[in-house]
Amino acid sequence: MAKQKFKFEPGSYGDVGNFMPSIACLKGSMETGWKYHFVLVKSDINYQKEQEAILHATKDLDYAFEQKQMVGSDHAVADSLKSKGYLSVENFNIVK
């Protein structure tokens, strides 16, 4: 049986002219498939263009994983994103 793993994807959350940086956590594996586990949104900043929100989320996620590498703990990722203002979204919607 394949071990469950997690992967993170930067993105945007919102609608036309009101995009917020977001980070989705997916749980699964190549064998079992990936399912959305949770979504984090930085709601204190909005962008007119979706790509700008995605770029912001990408930079924040890259920084969080740099912190993990420096500290040597998975908790560093969560702490970094929390310190940047990301909050979990309940009943999130994924648009592909």
N, C-alpha and C positions, 0 to 999 in steps of 0.2 A: 504494500500500500504506500502510495506517495505521501511524503510529509507535506502538510499544508505550509505554504509560504505566503509572503505578502509582497506586493509591489505597489509603488506609488506613481500617480500620474498627475502632473500639473494641468490645470485647465482654468475655465472661467465658470462663474455661476451668475445667473441673472438673465437679463433680456436686453434687447436693442437699446444702446445708449446708456446702459446701467450694468456693466459687467464688473464683477468682483473676482479677485484672484481666488482660486480654489485648488484643493489637492484631494484627489480620490485615493483611497486605499482599497486595493483589491486583494482578495484572499483566494488561494487555490494553487494550481500547478498546471503545467502544460498537459498533464495526463487527465486531470479532473476538470480543467477549465477554470476561468477566472470569474469571480462574482464580486460585485461592489460590497465592501464591508462597512465603510463609513466615508463621509465626505466632510472636509474641513473648508471653511470659508472665512476669508478676511473681509468682514463686512464694513470696516471703517474706511474703506477706500473704493472708489468707483471709477471706471474708465468708460469712455465713449466707445472705444474700439475693443473688441474681444481679444485681439492679439496682444494688446498692451496688458490686459489682465493675466493672460497666459504667461507672458514674459515675466511679469512680477512674481507669479506663483513659482515659475521655474527657478528664478534666482533664490527665492526663499527656501525652496526644497533643496537646491544644491548646497546652500549654506547650512541647512539642517544636517545634511549627510556629511559635510565637512566637520561639523561639531561632533558627530558620532565617531568619525575617524580619530579625531583628536582626543576625545574622552574615552572611547572604547566601549561605549554602551548604547544600546538601542534607545534608552530613555533620553539621550541627548537630542534625538530627532524630535520627540514629542515636546521636550522642554523648549527647544528652539522655536518650533512652530507656535507653541502657546505664547511665548514671549513676544512673538511678532503679531499677535492678535488673532490667530486662527481659532475658530470655534467650530464644534461639531454641529452639523445640520441634521435635524430629525426629519424623517419622511422626505428625504431628498429625491429629486427627480433627475434622471440622466437622459440627456438628449444627445443622440449620435448623429 
